[in-house]
């Protein structure tokens, strides 16, 4: 019976030895490569500015871009905006106010919506083409203190399309600047 016990103990110990050896070898073979700088490089829409080179060329004036703007493209571009805004006449406020008849409307002009202090401070101004373009480009830079959690639209032509579309959302669209 002693020999049988020794065989079993030897088999168990040799199995443990093989498992430990495989574990050590796989640890050596599959050691993860750690990058010098943690994280990932994200693509930038303005590579020259991101690389510290010359500043990106300034956008064409909104009046020039509006002359060739396509409201149908603007309607498609506001798809992501529909998570927080409604665009229909009589549409309810969501996280953001409804945007029907926003072109030419005073800033912070929707009754019953809880605007940020930064937006309320601009309530004497109207949402014209240039203001909408600036806000759509980068809301936080255009209006520091806004609570709008949107990074902005980087492409100038897309912003012009959206401004043209927003102007169509009215019983009587206003004339766009020329």
Helices and strands as residue ranges (DSSP letters): H 2-29, H 47-50, H 62-67, H 71-77, G 80-83, H 117-121, H 129-137, H 139-142, H 156-168
